[in-house]
Amino acid sequence: MTHLSVEMLAADATEPITSAGHAQLGIAVLAGIAVIVLLITKFKLHAFLSLIIGSLVLGAVAGAPLDKAIASFSTGLGTTVAGTGVLIALGAVLGRLLADSGGADQIVDTILARSSRRAMPWAMVLIAGIVGLPIFFEVGIVLLIPVVLLVAKRGNFSLMRIGIPALAGLSVMHGLIPPHPGPLAAIDAVHANLGITLALGVVVAIPTAIIAGPLFSRYAARWVDIRPPEKMVPERTSDDLAKRPGFGITVATVLLPVVMMLAKALVDIVVDDPEDTVQRVFDVIGSPLIALLTAVIVAMFTLGRAAGFSKGRIATTVEKSLAPIAGVVLIVGAGGGFKQTLVDAGVGQMILDVSKGWHISALLLAWLIAVTIRLATGSATVATISAAGLVAPLAADMSTAHGALLVLAIGCGSLFFSHVNDAGFWMVKEYFGMSVGQTLKTWSVMETLISVVGIGCVLLLSLVV
C-alpha cells in the first residue's frame, strides 16, 4: 500500500509521526472535511465529486505528492466498490422485487389488519423494520410514506404518531444492520465479524427503535400535531396487480439472508475451528454475497412468479433496480477512497497515538468522530465510512465482539441530529408537509435519540460481552 507521509523524505514509512506531524495531519483532516462540507452544502456539488476533491485536498495539505494521493484514493475506491458494490446491487434487486411484486404491501396490509388502534405505532415500527432490512433508507421512505399517510388519514391519527415509528424503524436498520452500505463498509474497514455484528446489531436495534419510535412519537405528536397533507396521499401501484405473494413467504424471503448470516455466526461460535468442514460450509453460506444472491434468486420465484410476473417482467424489474443505485455505489466508493487517503496519510495512527493518554472508551471515541462527520456532511454513509477509516487501528487489539460493537458505535454516531444538509431531512419535511422548525422538533430529535440510545446500548453491551 502506498504510504502518504507528512515527512515525505522519511526513510521508514512506519516511523511514528512526530508532534509536528500530528498538527499537520490534524489540519489536513479538517481541511479535507471542510472542503467536502462546503462543496456539498454551499455549492450543491454531488457528494461523489466532493469526496474526490476533499481527498485530494487532504493529501495535499498533509504534504503528500499528488500522484500518491490519487493512488490512495483510487485504491480505496476500488476496494470499497469491490467489497460492497455487488452487495448494494443485490440489495437493490431484492428491494425492487419486494416492492414491485406487492410483497411489501402484503406485509403492511397483513400487520395493519391485525393491529388495534392502540397498537398501531408499534405495528408501524415492526413493518418498517421488516421492510427496511433489504432496502435503502430513501427507498424505504418512498415505499412506506403512502402507508403512513393512509393509516393516519383513515384512522384519524396525528401524522407524527404513525410516521415517527416508521421512520425510526427504517433509520435504525439503515445505520446499524447489514446488508446496508454503511455497516457493511464499516465492517470491512475494521475487519469485524459480520455475523456477530449483525447479531449484536439486532440486540441494539430493538430497544433503540422502540424508544425513538412508538415511545417518542407520543411527545412528537404533542409538539407537532398535524394531519396528512391531502396532495401527498398517493395510490399504491400494487393495487393494480391481479395477485400478490403471501405474507409468510414474503417475510421468509426478506429474512433469508439475515438467517443465513446469523447461522454462520452461530456456527463460528459453537465450532470455532477454521478447518472444520461444517464451519467452512457455513462460511460460504453465510457470506453476504452468497446470502444476498440466494435471497434474490429465491425472491424471483417467491415474489416475482407469485405475483404473476413473466420471465421478461422479472428481468425488467431487475434491470430497473440497478440504475437508481449507481449514485449510491459511487458515493460509497468515493467515501472508501477518502477513508483510504485518511489511513495512508497516517491519520488513524495519529488518533491512536493521541488518544492513548485519554481516559475515554474507544467505542465512545468512535461515536464522537462519526457524530462530528455526520453533523458536517449530512451523510450517514459518508460519516460511517470516514469514521471507520479513522478508528480502524483501535480495533487491532479488540475481541471479536468488541470489534462488532465498534462498528455499531460508528453506526449510531452516523445518525446523530439530521438537519438541513441531509437529503433525508428534506424528504421527510416535504412528504409530511412540515416546516423546517417542525421537522427539527420531530425528525431531527428522533435521529438524535436513535444515536444516543444506540451508543448507550453499545456501551452497556461492552460490559457484558
Summary of the structure (lengths in Angstrom):
residues: 465
radius of gyration: 22.2
end to end distance: 34.0
largest distance: 71.6
contacts: 1778
relative contact order: 0.15
helix: 77%
strand: 0%
